[in-house]
Amino acid sequence: MNTLHSFAAAAALIAATLTSCSPKDAPVYRFQIEVVAVNDDGELIPIQNATVRATAPVVNALPDFTGFSGIDGIVRDAEGNDLFQYGLPAVLQVTAQKEEIRPWFLAAAT
């Protein structure tokens, strides 16, 4: 009887191995950010040199993307990538800010 139990256990182990699910590839969520303004005619005008941050609005958020908009309004990170990606679903808060250069900043740098 022990041989029968051993055989059944081995068969169950082999069946479990053959039918087990292999891990699925984790999804990757990719997104691009474009900074635009809408004029009176409803046209989208790209905004250049805006500082942009996309992050989850919670303490110690893992998704935290920053970059600057180019002449086309597309945001790029420090390495020049314009496609951001994150491995989990998330709701991001995107903020863009454009600061003017004041002359006293330039005078202090010289």
Phi and psi restraints in degrees (range 20) as a CNS / XPLOR table:
assign (resid 1 and name C) (resid 2 and name N)
       (resid 2 and name CA) (resid 2 and name C) 1.0 -63.6 20.0 2
assign (resid 2 and name N) (resid 2 and name CA)
       (resid 2 and name C) (resid 3 and name N) 1.0 -34.9 20.0 2
assign (resid 2 and name C) (resid 3 and name N)
       (resid 3 and name CA) (resid 3 and name C) 1.0 -64.0 20.0 2
assign (resid 3 and name N) (resid 3 and name CA)
       (resid 3 and name C) (resid 4 and name N) 1.0 -39.7 20.0 2
assign (resid 3 and name C) (resid 4 and name N)
       (resid 4 and name CA) (resid 4 and name C) 1.0 -65.7 20.0 2
assign (resid 4 and name N) (resid 4 and name CA)
       (resid 4 and name C) (resid 5 and name N) 1.0 -41.5 20.0 2
assign (resid 4 and name C) (resid 5 and name N)
       (resid 5 and name CA) (resid 5 and name C) 1.0 -66.3 20.0 2
assign (resid 5 and name N) (resid 5 and name CA)
       (resid 5 and name C) (resid 6 and name N) 1.0 -41.3 20.0 2
assign (resid 5 and name C) (resid 6 and name N)
       (resid 6 and name CA) (resid 6 and name C) 1.0 -63.4 20.0 2
assign (resid 6 and name N) (resid 6 and name CA)
       (resid 6 and name C) (resid 7 and name N) 1.0 -42.4 20.0 2
assign (resid 6 and name C) (resid 7 and name N)
       (resid 7 and name CA) (resid 7 and name C) 1.0 -64.3 20.0 2
assign (resid 7 and name N) (resid 7 and name CA)
       (resid 7 and name C) (resid 8 and name N) 1.0 -42.1 20.0 2
assign (resid 7 and name C) (resid 8 and name N)
       (resid 8 and name CA) (resid 8 and name C) 1.0 -64.9 20.0 2
assign (resid 8 and name N) (resid 8 and name CA)
       (resid 8 and name C) (resid 9 and name N) 1.0 -40.4 20.0 2
assign (resid 8 and name C) (resid 9 and name N)
       (resid 9 and name CA) (resid 9 and name C) 1.0 -66.9 20.0 2
assign (resid 9 and name N) (resid 9 and name CA)
       (resid 9 and name C) (resid 10 and name N) 1.0 -40.9 20.0 2
assign (resid 9 and name C) (resid 10 and name N)
       (resid 10 and name CA) (resid 10 and name C) 1.0 -65.0 20.0 2
assign (resid 10 and name N) (resid 10 and name CA)
       (resid 10 and name C) (resid 11 and name N) 1.0 -41.2 20.0 2
assign (resid 10 and name C) (resid 11 and name N)
       (resid 11 and name CA) (resid 11 and name C) 1.0 -64.8 20.0 2
assign (resid 11 and name N) (resid 11 and name CA)
       (resid 11 and name C) (resid 12 and name N) 1.0 -40.0 20.0 2
assign (resid 11 and name C) (resid 12 and name N)
       (resid 12 and name CA) (resid 12 and name C) 1.0 -65.9 20.0 2
assign (resid 12 and name N) (resid 12 and name CA)
       (resid 12 and name C) (resid 13 and name N) 1.0 -39.5 20.0 2
assign (resid 12 and name C) (resid 13 and name N)
       (resid 13 and name CA) (resid 13 and name C) 1.0 -65.2 20.0 2
assign (resid 13 and name N) (resid 13 and name CA)
       (resid 13 and name C) (resid 14 and name N) 1.0 -43.1 20.0 2
assign (resid 13 and name C) (resid 14 and name N)
       (resid 14 and name CA) (resid 14 and name C) 1.0 -64.9 20.0 2
assign (resid 14 and name N) (resid 14 and name CA)
       (resid 14 and name C) (resid 15 and name N) 1.0 -42.4 20.0 2
assign (resid 14 and name C) (resid 15 and name N)
       (resid 15 and name CA) (resid 15 and name C) 1.0 -64.4 20.0 2
assign (resid 15 and name N) (resid 15 and name CA)
       (resid 15 and name C) (resid 16 and name N) 1.0 -39.9 20.0 2
assign (resid 15 and name C) (resid 16 and name N)
       (resid 16 and name CA) (resid 16 and name C) 1.0 -65.8 20.0 2
assign (resid 16 and name N) (resid 16 and name CA)
       (resid 16 and name C) (resid 17 and name N) 1.0 -37.4 20.0 2
assign (resid 16 and name C) (resid 17 and name N)
       (resid 17 and name CA) (resid 17 and name C) 1.0 -67.7 20.0 2
assign (resid 17 and name N) (resid 17 and name CA)
       (resid 17 and name C) (resid 18 and name N) 1.0 -42.3 20.0 2
assign (resid 17 and name C) (resid 18 and name N)
       (resid 18 and name CA) (resid 18 and name C) 1.0 -72.2 20.0 2
assign (resid 18 and name N) (resid 18 and name CA)
       (resid 18 and name C) (resid 19 and name N) 1.0 -30.3 20.0 2
assign (resid 18 and name C) (resid 19 and name N)
       (resid 19 and name CA) (resid 19 and name C) 1.0 -101.9 20.0 2
assign (resid 19 and name N) (resid 19 and name CA)
       (resid 19 and name C) (resid 20 and name N) 1.0 0.0 20.0 2
assign (resid 19 and name C) (resid 20 and name N)
       (resid 20 and name CA) (resid 20 and name C) 1.0 -68.8 20.0 2
assign (resid 20 and name N) (resid 20 and name CA)
       (resid 20 and name C) (resid 21 and name N) 1.0 151.0 20.0 2
assign (resid 20 and name C) (resid 21 and name N)
       (resid 21 and name CA) (resid 21 and name C) 1.0 -79.0 20.0 2
assign (resid 21 and name N) (resid 21 and name CA)
       (resid 21 and name C) (resid 22 and name N) 1.0 136.0 20.0 2
assign (resid 21 and name C) (resid 22 and name N)
       (resid 22 and name CA) (resid 22 and name C) 1.0 -84.2 20.0 2
assign (resid 22 and name N) (resid 22 and name CA)
       (resid 22 and name C) (resid 23 and name N) 1.0 149.6 20.0 2
assign (resid 22 and name C) (resid 23 and name N)
       (resid 23 and name CA) (resid 23 and name C) 1.0 -63.8 20.0 2
assign (resid 23 and name N) (resid 23 and name CA)
       (resid 23 and name C) (resid 24 and name N) 1.0 135.5 20.0 2
assign (resid 23 and name C) (resid 24 and name N)
       (resid 24 and name CA) (resid 24 and name C) 1.0 -79.2 20.0 2
assign (resid 24 and name N) (resid 24 and name CA)
       (resid 24 and name C) (resid 25 and name N) 1.0 152.4 20.0 2
assign (resid 24 and name C) (resid 25 and name N)
       (resid 25 and name CA) (resid 25 and name C) 1.0 -66.5 20.0 2
assign (resid 25 and name N) (resid 25 and name CA)
       (resid 25 and name C) (resid 26 and name N) 1.0 135.2 20.0 2
assign (resid 25 and name C) (resid 26 and name N)
       (resid 26 and name CA) (resid 26 and name C) 1.0 -68.0 20.0 2
assign (resid 26 and name N) (resid 26 and name CA)
       (resid 26 and name C) (resid 27 and name N) 1.0 138.5 20.0 2
assign (resid 26 and name C) (resid 27 and name N)
       (resid 27 and name CA) (resid 27 and name C) 1.0 -67.5 20.0 2
assign (resid 27 and name N) (resid 27 and name CA)
       (resid 27 and name C) (resid 28 and name N) 1.0 149.8 20.0 2
assign (resid 27 and name C) (resid 28 and name N)
       (resid 28 and name CA) (resid 28 and name C) 1.0 -121.3 20.0 2
assign (resid 28 and name N) (resid 28 and name CA)
       (resid 28 and name C) (resid 29 and name N) 1.0 123.4 20.0 2
assign (resid 28 and name C) (resid 29 and name N)
       (resid 29 and name CA) (resid 29 and name C) 1.0 -97.8 20.0 2
assign (resid 29 and name N) (resid 29 and name CA)
       (resid 29 and name C) (resid 30 and name N) 1.0 120.1 20.0 2
assign (resid 29 and name C) (resid 30 and name N)
       (resid 30 and name CA) (resid 30 and name C) 1.0 -111.0 20.0 2
assign (resid 30 and name N) (resid 30 and name CA)
       (resid 30 and name C) (resid 31 and name N) 1.0 143.1 20.0 2
assign (resid 30 and name C) (resid 31 and name N)
       (resid 31 and name CA) (resid 31 and name C) 1.0 -152.0 20.0 2
assign (resid 31 and name N) (resid 31 and name CA)
       (resid 31 and name C) (resid 32 and name N) 1.0 157.6 20.0 2
assign (resid 31 and name C) (resid 32 and name N)
       (resid 32 and name CA) (resid 32 and name C) 1.0 -126.3 20.0 2
assign (resid 32 and name N) (resid 32 and name CA)
       (resid 32 and name C) (resid 33 and name N) 1.0 144.9 20.0 2
assign (resid 32 and name C) (resid 33 and name N)
       (resid 33 and name CA) (resid 33 and name C) 1.0 -116.0 20.0 2
assign (resid 33 and name N) (resid 33 and name CA)
       (resid 33 and name C) (resid 34 and name N) 1.0 131.6 20.0 2
assign (resid 33 and name C) (resid 34 and name N)
       (resid 34 and name CA) (resid 34 and name C) 1.0 -125.5 20.0 2
assign (resid 34 and name N) (resid 34 and name CA)
       (resid 34 and name C) (resid 35 and name N) 1.0 130.2 20.0 2
assign (resid 34 and name C) (resid 35 and name N)
       (resid 35 and name CA) (resid 35 and name C) 1.0 -99.9 20.0 2
assign (resid 35 and name N) (resid 35 and name CA)
       (resid 35 and name C) (resid 36 and name N) 1.0 120.2 20.0 2
assign (resid 35 and name C) (resid 36 and name N)
       (resid 36 and name CA) (resid 36 and name C) 1.0 -137.1 20.0 2
assign (resid 36 and name N) (resid 36 and name CA)
       (resid 36 and name C) (resid 37 and name N) 1.0 160.1 20.0 2
assign (resid 36 and name C) (resid 37 and name N)
       (resid 37 and name CA) (resid 37 and name C) 1.0 -119.8 20.0 2
assign (resid 37 and name N) (resid 37 and name CA)
       (resid 37 and name C) (resid 38 and name N) 1.0 152.1 20.0 2
assign (resid 37 and name C) (resid 38 and name N)
       (resid 38 and name CA) (resid 38 and name C) 1.0 -106.1 20.0 2
assign (resid 38 and name N) (resid 38 and name CA)
       (resid 38 and name C) (resid 39 and name N) 1.0 121.9 20.0 2
assign (resid 38 and name C) (resid 39 and name N)
       (resid 39 and name CA) (resid 39 and name C) 1.0 -83.5 20.0 2
assign (resid 39 and name N) (resid 39 and name CA)
       (resid 39 and name C) (resid 40 and name N) 1.0 -177.2 20.0 2
assign (resid 39 and name C) (resid 40 and name N)
       (resid 40 and name CA) (resid 40 and name C) 1.0 -63.8 20.0 2
assign (resid 40 and name N) (resid 40 and name CA)
       (resid 40 and name C) (resid 41 and name N) 1.0 -24.6 20.0 2
assign (resid 40 and name C) (resid 41 and name N)
       (resid 41 and name CA) (resid 41 and name C) 1.0 -87.7 20.0 2
assign (resid 41 and name N) (resid 41 and name CA)
       (resid 41 and name C) (resid 42 and name N) 1.0 0.9 20.0 2
assign (resid 41 and name C) (resid 42 and name N)
       (resid 42 and name CA) (resid 42 and name C) 1.0 84.4 20.0 2
assign (resid 42 and name N) (resid 42 and name CA)
       (resid 42 and name C) (resid 43 and name N) 1.0 8.8 20.0 2
assign (resid 42 and name C) (resid 43 and name N)
       (resid 43 and name CA) (resid 43 and name C) 1.0 -81.9 20.0 2
assign (resid 43 and name N) (resid 43 and name CA)
       (resid 43 and name C) (resid 44 and name N) 1.0 146.5 20.0 2
assign (resid 43 and name C) (resid 44 and name N)
       (resid 44 and name CA) (resid 44 and name C) 1.0 -90.0 20.0 2
assign (resid 44 and name N) (resid 44 and name CA)
       (resid 44 and name C) (resid 45 and name N) 1.0 123.7 20.0 2
assign (resid 44 and name C) (resid 45 and name N)
       (resid 45 and name CA) (resid 45 and name C) 1.0 -110.1 20.0 2
assign (resid 45 and name N) (resid 45 and name CA)
       (resid 45 and name C) (resid 46 and name N) 1.0 120.6 20.0 2
assign (resid 45 and name C) (resid 46 and name N)
       (resid 46 and name CA) (resid 46 and name C) 1.0 -64.3 20.0 2
assign (resid 46 and name N) (resid 46 and name CA)
       (resid 46 and name C) (resid 47 and name N) 1.0 139.6 20.0 2
assign (resid 46 and name C) (resid 47 and name N)
       (resid 47 and name CA) (resid 47 and name C) 1.0 -105.7 20.0 2
assign (resid 47 and name N) (resid 47 and name CA)
       (resid 47 and name C) (resid 48 and name N) 1.0 126.1 20.0 2
assign (resid 47 and name C) (resid 48 and name N)
       (resid 48 and name CA) (resid 48 and name C) 1.0 -97.7 20.0 2
assign (resid 48 and name N) (resid 48 and name CA)
       (resid 48 and name C) (resid 49 and name N) 1.0 150.1 20.0 2
assign (resid 48 and name C) (resid 49 and name N)
       (resid 49 and name CA) (resid 49 and name C) 1.0 61.7 20.0 2
assign (resid 49 and name N) (resid 49 and name CA)
       (resid 49 and name C) (resid 50 and name N) 1.0 36.5 20.0 2
assign (resid 49 and name C) (resid 50 and name N)
       (resid 50 and name CA) (resid 50 and name C) 1.0 -94.5 20.0 2
assign (resid 50 and name N) (resid 50 and name CA)
       (resid 50 and name C) (resid 51 and name N) 1.0 139.3 20.0 2
assign (resid 50 and name C) (resid 51 and name N)
       (resid 51 and name CA) (resid 51 and name C) 1.0 -85.4 20.0 2
assign (resid 51 and name N) (resid 51 and name CA)
       (resid 51 and name C) (resid 52 and name N) 1.0 127.9 20.0 2
assign (resid 51 and name C) (resid 52 and name N)
       (resid 52 and name CA) (resid 52 and name C) 1.0 -126.0 20.0 2
assign (resid 52 and name N) (resid 52 and name CA)
       (resid 52 and name C) (resid 53 and name N) 1.0 139.6 20.0 2
assign (resid 52 and name C) (resid 53 and name N)
       (resid 53 and name CA) (resid 53 and name C) 1.0 -134.4 20.0 2
assign (resid 53 and name N) (resid 53 and name CA)
       (resid 53 and name C) (resid 54 and name N) 1.0 132.5 20.0 2
assign (resid 53 and name C) (resid 54 and name N)
       (resid 54 and name CA) (resid 54 and name C) 1.0 -122.3 20.0 2
assign (resid 54 and name N) (resid 54 and name CA)
       (resid 54 and name C) (resid 55 and name N) 1.0 119.1 20.0 2
assign (resid 54 and name C) (resid 55 and name N)
       (resid 55 and name CA) (resid 55 and name C) 1.0 -150.6 20.0 2
assign (resid 55 and name N) (resid 55 and name CA)
       (resid 55 and name C) (resid 56 and name N) 1.0 162.5 20.0 2
assign (resid 55 and name C) (resid 56 and name N)
       (resid 56 and name CA) (resid 56 and name C) 1.0 -80.3 20.0 2
assign (resid 56 and name N) (resid 56 and name CA)
       (resid 56 and name C) (resid 57 and name N) 1.0 136.1 20.0 2
assign (resid 56 and name C) (resid 57 and name N)
       (resid 57 and name CA) (resid 57 and name C) 1.0 -80.4 20.0 2
assign (resid 57 and name N) (resid 57 and name CA)
       (resid 57 and name C) (resid 58 and name N) 1.0 56.4 20.0 2
assign (resid 57 and name C) (resid 58 and name N)
       (resid 58 and name CA) (resid 58 and name C) 1.0 -135.9 20.0 2
assign (resid 58 and name N) (resid 58 and name CA)
       (resid 58 and name C) (resid 59 and name N) 1.0 161.1 20.0 2
assign (resid 58 and name C) (resid 59 and name N)
       (resid 59 and name CA) (resid 59 and name C) 1.0 -66.1 20.0 2
assign (resid 59 and name N) (resid 59 and name CA)
       (resid 59 and name C) (resid 60 and name N) 1.0 137.3 20.0 2
assign (resid 59 and name C) (resid 60 and name N)
       (resid 60 and name CA) (resid 60 and name C) 1.0 57.4 20.0 2
assign (resid 60 and name N) (resid 60 and name CA)
       (resid 60 and name C) (resid 61 and name N) 1.0 41.3 20.0 2
assign (resid 60 and name C) (resid 61 and name N)
       (resid 61 and name CA) (resid 61 and name C) 1.0 -65.7 20.0 2
assign (resid 61 and name N) (resid 61 and name CA)
       (resid 61 and name C) (resid 62 and name N) 1.0 137.1 20.0 2
assign (resid 61 and name C) (resid 62 and name N)
       (resid 62 and name CA) (resid 62 and name C) 1.0 -76.5 20.0 2
assign (resid 62 and name N) (resid 62 and name CA)
       (resid 62 and name C) (resid 63 and name N) 1.0 -46.4 20.0 2
assign (resid 62 and name C) (resid 63 and name N)
       (resid 63 and name CA) (resid 63 and name C) 1.0 -73.0 20.0 2
assign (resid 63 and name N) (resid 63 and name CA)
       (resid 63 and name C) (resid 64 and name N) 1.0 119.1 20.0 2
assign (resid 63 and name C) (resid 64 and name N)
       (resid 64 and name CA) (resid 64 and name C) 1.0 -149.9 20.0 2
assign (resid 64 and name N) (resid 64 and name CA)
       (resid 64 and name C) (resid 65 and name N) 1.0 100.5 20.0 2
assign (resid 64 and name C) (resid 65 and name N)
       (resid 65 and name CA) (resid 65 and name C) 1.0 -114.3 20.0 2
assign (resid 65 and name N) (resid 65 and name CA)
       (resid 65 and name C) (resid 66 and name N) 1.0 136.4 20.0 2
assign (resid 65 and name C) (resid 66 and name N)
       (resid 66 and name CA) (resid 66 and name C) 1.0 -133.5 20.0 2
assign (resid 66 and name N) (resid 66 and name CA)
       (resid 66 and name C) (resid 67 and name N) 1.0 153.7 20.0 2
assign (resid 66 and name C) (resid 67 and name N)
       (resid 67 and name CA) (resid 67 and name C) 1.0 -175.6 20.0 2
assign (resid 67 and name N) (resid 67 and name CA)
       (resid 67 and name C) (resid 68 and name N) 1.0 -175.5 20.0 2
assign (resid 67 and name C) (resid 68 and name N)
       (resid 68 and name CA) (resid 68 and name C) 1.0 -128.1 20.0 2
assign (resid 68 and name N) (resid 68 and name CA)
       (resid 68 and name C) (resid 69 and name N) 1.0 144.8 20.0 2
assign (resid 68 and name C) (resid 69 and name N)
       (resid 69 and name CA) (resid 69 and name C) 1.0 -82.9 20.0 2
assign (resid 69 and name N) (resid 69 and name CA)
       (resid 69 and name C) (resid 70 and name N) 1.0 141.6 20.0 2
assign (resid 69 and name C) (resid 70 and name N)
       (resid 70 and name CA) (resid 70 and name C) 1.0 -92.0 20.0 2
assign (resid 70 and name N) (resid 70 and name CA)
       (resid 70 and name C) (resid 71 and name N) 1.0 -170.2 20.0 2
assign (resid 70 and name C) (resid 71 and name N)
       (resid 71 and name CA) (resid 71 and name C) 1.0 -61.2 20.0 2
assign (resid 71 and name N) (resid 71 and name CA)
       (resid 71 and name C) (resid 72 and name N) 1.0 -25.9 20.0 2
assign (resid 71 and name C) (resid 72 and name N)
       (resid 72 and name CA) (resid 72 and name C) 1.0 -88.5 20.0 2
assign (resid 72 and name N) (resid 72 and name CA)
       (resid 72 and name C) (resid 73 and name N) 1.0 -0.7 20.0 2
assign (resid 72 and name C) (resid 73 and name N)
       (resid 73 and name CA) (resid 73 and name C) 1.0 85.0 20.0 2
assign (resid 73 and name N) (resid 73 and name CA)
       (resid 73 and name C) (resid 74 and name N) 1.0 -7.2 20.0 2
assign (resid 73 and name C) (resid 74 and name N)
       (resid 74 and name CA) (resid 74 and name C) 1.0 -77.8 20.0 2
assign (resid 74 and name N) (resid 74 and name CA)
       (resid 74 and name C) (resid 75 and name N) 1.0 133.8 20.0 2
assign (resid 74 and name C) (resid 75 and name N)
       (resid 75 and name CA) (resid 75 and name C) 1.0 -84.8 20.0 2
assign (resid 75 and name N) (resid 75 and name CA)
       (resid 75 and name C) (resid 76 and name N) 1.0 133.7 20.0 2
assign (resid 75 and name C) (resid 76 and name N)
       (resid 76 and name CA) (resid 76 and name C) 1.0 -126.3 20.0 2
assign (resid 76 and name N) (resid 76 and name CA)
       (resid 76 and name C) (resid 77 and name N) 1.0 146.5 20.0 2
assign (resid 76 and name C) (resid 77 and name N)
       (resid 77 and name CA) (resid 77 and name C) 1.0 -82.9 20.0 2
assign (resid 77 and name N) (resid 77 and name CA)
       (resid 77 and name C) (resid 78 and name N) 1.0 -173.6 20.0 2
assign (resid 77 and name C) (resid 78 and name N)
       (resid 78 and name CA) (resid 78 and name C) 1.0 -62.4 20.0 2
assign (resid 78 and name N) (resid 78 and name CA)
       (resid 78 and name C) (resid 79 and name N) 1.0 -27.5 20.0 2
assign (resid 78 and name C) (resid 79 and name N)
       (resid 79 and name CA) (resid 79 and name C) 1.0 -88.0 20.0 2
assign (resid 79 and name N) (resid 79 and name CA)
       (resid 79 and name C) (resid 80 and name N) 1.0 -3.5 20.0 2
assign (resid 79 and name C) (resid 80 and name N)
       (resid 80 and name CA) (resid 80 and name C) 1.0 92.1 20.0 2
assign (resid 80 and name N) (resid 80 and name CA)
       (resid 80 and name C) (resid 81 and name N) 1.0 6.7 20.0 2
assign (resid 80 and name C) (resid 81 and name N)
       (resid 81 and name CA) (resid 81 and name C) 1.0 -76.6 20.0 2
assign (resid 81 and name N) (resid 81 and name CA)
       (resid 81 and name C) (resid 82 and name N) 1.0 133.8 20.0 2
assign (resid 81 and name C) (resid 82 and name N)
       (resid 82 and name CA) (resid 82 and name C) 1.0 -107.5 20.0 2
assign (resid 82 and name N) (resid 82 and name CA)
       (resid 82 and name C) (resid 83 and name N) 1.0 3.4 20.0 2
assign (resid 82 and name C) (resid 83 and name N)
       (resid 83 and name CA) (resid 83 and name C) 1.0 -117.8 20.0 2
assign (resid 83 and name N) (resid 83 and name CA)
       (resid 83 and name C) (resid 84 and name N) 1.0 115.5 20.0 2
assign (resid 83 and name C) (resid 84 and name N)
       (resid 84 and name CA) (resid 84 and name C) 1.0 -96.0 20.0 2
assign (resid 84 and name N) (resid 84 and name CA)
       (resid 84 and name C) (resid 85 and name N) 1.0 150.9 20.0 2
assign (resid 84 and name C) (resid 85 and name N)
       (resid 85 and name CA) (resid 85 and name C) 1.0 -143.7 20.0 2
assign (resid 85 and name N) (resid 85 and name CA)
       (resid 85 and name C) (resid 86 and name N) 1.0 151.8 20.0 2
assign (resid 85 and name C) (resid 86 and name N)
       (resid 86 and name CA) (resid 86 and name C) 1.0 -145.8 20.0 2
assign (resid 86 and name N) (resid 86 and name CA)
       (resid 86 and name C) (resid 87 and name N) 1.0 145.2 20.0 2
assign (resid 86 and name C) (resid 87 and name N)
       (resid 87 and name CA) (resid 87 and name C) 1.0 -89.9 20.0 2
assign (resid 87 and name N) (resid 87 and name CA)
       (resid 87 and name C) (resid 88 and name N) 1.0 2.9 20.0 2
assign (resid 87 and name C) (resid 88 and name N)
       (resid 88 and name CA) (resid 88 and name C) 1.0 -133.9 20.0 2
assign (resid 88 and name N) (resid 88 and name CA)
       (resid 88 and name C) (resid 89 and name N) 1.0 153.2 20.0 2
assign (resid 88 and name C) (resid 89 and name N)
       (resid 89 and name CA) (resid 89 and name C) 1.0 -64.8 20.0 2
assign (resid 89 and name N) (resid 89 and name CA)
       (resid 89 and name C) (resid 90 and name N) 1.0 139.0 20.0 2
assign (resid 89 and name C) (resid 90 and name N)
       (resid 90 and name CA) (resid 90 and name C) 1.0 -156.1 20.0 2
assign (resid 90 and name N) (resid 90 and name CA)
       (resid 90 and name C) (resid 91 and name N) 1.0 151.1 20.0 2
assign (resid 90 and name C) (resid 91 and name N)
       (resid 91 and name CA) (resid 91 and name C) 1.0 -102.2 20.0 2
assign (resid 91 and name N) (resid 91 and name CA)
       (resid 91 and name C) (resid 92 and name N) 1.0 120.4 20.0 2
assign (resid 91 and name C) (resid 92 and name N)
       (resid 92 and name CA) (resid 92 and name C) 1.0 -106.3 20.0 2
assign (resid 92 and name N) (resid 92 and name CA)
       (resid 92 and name C) (resid 93 and name N) 1.0 143.4 20.0 2
assign (resid 92 and name C) (resid 93 and name N)
       (resid 93 and name CA) (resid 93 and name C) 1.0 -98.4 20.0 2
assign (resid 93 and name N) (resid 93 and name CA)
       (resid 93 and name C) (resid 94 and name N) 1.0 119.3 20.0 2
assign (resid 93 and name C) (resid 94 and name N)
       (resid 94 and name CA) (resid 94 and name C) 1.0 -107.3 20.0 2
assign (resid 94 and name N) (resid 94 and name CA)
       (resid 94 and name C) (resid 95 and name N) 1.0 125.4 20.0 2
assign (resid 94 and name C) (resid 95 and name N)
       (resid 95 and name CA) (resid 95 and name C) 1.0 -123.4 20.0 2
assign (resid 95 and name N) (resid 95 and name CA)
       (resid 95 and name C) (resid 96 and name N) 1.0 141.1 20.0 2
assign (resid 95 and name C) (resid 96 and name N)
       (resid 96 and name CA) (resid 96 and name C) 1.0 -127.2 20.0 2
assign (resid 96 and name N) (resid 96 and name CA)
       (resid 96 and name C) (resid 97 and name N) 1.0 140.7 20.0 2
assign (resid 96 and name C) (resid 97 and name N)
       (resid 97 and name CA) (resid 97 and name C) 1.0 -139.8 20.0 2
assign (resid 97 and name N) (resid 97 and name CA)
       (resid 97 and name C) (resid 98 and name N) 1.0 137.0 20.0 2
assign (resid 97 and name C) (resid 98 and name N)
       (resid 98 and name CA) (resid 98 and name C) 1.0 -123.0 20.0 2
assign (resid 98 and name N) (resid 98 and name CA)
       (resid 98 and name C) (resid 99 and name N) 1.0 120.2 20.0 2
assign (resid 98 and name C) (resid 99 and name N)
       (resid 99 and name CA) (resid 99 and name C) 1.0 -106.8 20.0 2
assign (resid 99 and name N) (resid 99 and name CA)
       (resid 99 and name C) (resid 100 and name N) 1.0 143.9 20.0 2
assign (resid 99 and name C) (resid 100 and name N)
       (resid 100 and name CA) (resid 100 and name C) 1.0 -87.6 20.0 2
assign (resid 100 and name N) (resid 100 and name CA)
       (resid 100 and name C) (resid 101 and name N) 1.0 148.8 20.0 2
assign (resid 100 and name C) (resid 101 and name N)
       (resid 101 and name CA) (resid 101 and name C) 1.0 -85.0 20.0 2
assign (resid 101 and name N) (resid 101 and name CA)
       (resid 101 and name C) (resid 102 and name N) 1.0 123.0 20.0 2
assign (resid 101 and name C) (resid 102 and name N)
       (resid 102 and name CA) (resid 102 and name C) 1.0 -96.4 20.0 2
assign (resid 102 and name N) (resid 102 and name CA)
       (resid 102 and name C) (resid 103 and name N) 1.0 142.4 20.0 2
assign (resid 102 and name C) (resid 103 and name N)
       (resid 103 and name CA) (resid 103 and name C) 1.0 -57.6 20.0 2
assign (resid 103 and name N) (resid 103 and name CA)
       (resid 103 and name C) (resid 104 and name N) 1.0 -33.0 20.0 2
assign (resid 103 and name C) (resid 104 and name N)
       (resid 104 and name CA) (resid 104 and name C) 1.0 -67.7 20.0 2
assign (resid 104 and name N) (resid 104 and name CA)
       (resid 104 and name C) (resid 105 and name N) 1.0 -23.4 20.0 2
assign (resid 104 and name C) (resid 105 and name N)
       (resid 105 and name CA) (resid 105 and name C) 1.0 -66.5 20.0 2
assign (resid 105 and name N) (resid 105 and name CA)
       (resid 105 and name C) (resid 106 and name N) 1.0 -41.9 20.0 2
assign (resid 105 and name C) (resid 106 and name N)
       (resid 106 and name CA) (resid 106 and name C) 1.0 -68.6 20.0 2
assign (resid 106 and name N) (resid 106 and name CA)
       (resid 106 and name C) (resid 107 and name N) 1.0 -38.2 20.0 2
assign (resid 106 and name C) (resid 107 and name N)
       (resid 107 and name CA) (resid 107 and name C) 1.0 -66.7 20.0 2
assign (resid 107 and name N) (resid 107 and name CA)
       (resid 107 and name C) (resid 108 and name N) 1.0 -36.1 20.0 2
assign (resid 107 and name C) (resid 108 and name N)
       (resid 108 and name CA) (resid 108 and name C) 1.0 -71.9 20.0 2
assign (resid 108 and name N) (resid 108 and name CA)
       (resid 108 and name C) (resid 109 and name N) 1.0 -23.5 20.0 2
assign (resid 108 and name C) (resid 109 and name N)
       (resid 109 and name CA) (resid 109 and name C) 1.0 -81.2 20.0 2
assign (resid 109 and name N) (resid 109 and name CA)
       (resid 109 and name C) (resid 110 and name N) 1.0 -19.2 20.0 2
